[in-house]
Amino acid sequence: MDSSKKLNKETIYSSVINEIFKKHYASGLEEFYFTRLELEEIGTKLGLEAKNLGDVIYAYRFRRALPQEIRDTEPEGLQWIIELSGRAIYKFRLGKINRIIPSASLTQIKIPDSTPEIISRYSSGDEQALLTKIRYNRLIDIFLGITAYSLQNHLRTAVKGIGQIEIDEIYVGINSHGSQFIIPVQAKSGNDQIGIVQTKQDIAYCDKKFPNLICRTISAQFMNNNLIAMFELTLEDGEVRVVQEKHYKLVPADQVSEADLQKYKNY
């Protein structure tokens, strides 16, 4: 993409979300609502194409930091989060955590790469590639210690009180005691960061749709093409917490040494 066009797009996105924020924000507010209609009106005024309206919200919910003007209003220790709050209704809310970032200090666990070579050759390195590697290498099973099966990917549905949501992939699983699980998975690549908003939506959907199954929420992120950070997340006191985090490095089988195997005995 031409750099001037990219800059123009980023400037417009920033202007749209700033206008929405300034329209409703007042000092001391911890949350406020806005509608898609307002977004359309401001976007039209600023020259934003209609097809990009939804991407403005998606970008600031999942991909990029909010503009500095908005972040300057955040009290210490809190961040603004954009949430769905019904059909075509959104909410700015102050929350304690907005992004979950892989730890740089965790050990890398080597896993023999079971991805077919033809898949690896044509893989694009995006979220779909990440989901594919997770599936072929049974990383959900390895990470959670259960047997899991992919039920559906790119599930689009609506949750009462939240609105339209999308889950990257959803698994069902079972353990040795017969307990059954529902496992929503969100995948991130590149500069995208794991956000708590999508995690909350995934949990809300699973609690509503599968009340008799145990929900274990997974987020995964490419740290590079063959190093995958995996998180199990949960809700605690209304905030998303990390239950566990592991980093798996997919390697040819002959690169898992005897020293590696001895080391893993102590994990």
VENKAKA-V194069 format. One record per helix or strand of 3 or more residues. SS is the DSSP state (helix for helix, strand for strand). FROM is the first residue (numbers start at 1). LEN is the number of residues. If there is no record, write none. Layout:
ss,from,len
SS,FROM,LEN
SS,FROM,LEN
This chain:
ss,from,len
helix,3,22
strand,31,5
helix,36,11
helix,50,14
helix,68,4
strand,79,6
strand,89,7
strand,108,5
helix,117,6
helix,127,10
helix,139,6
strand,147,13
strand,163,12
strand,180,9
helix,196,14
strand,217,8
strand,227,10
strand,239,13
helix,253,3
helix,258,7
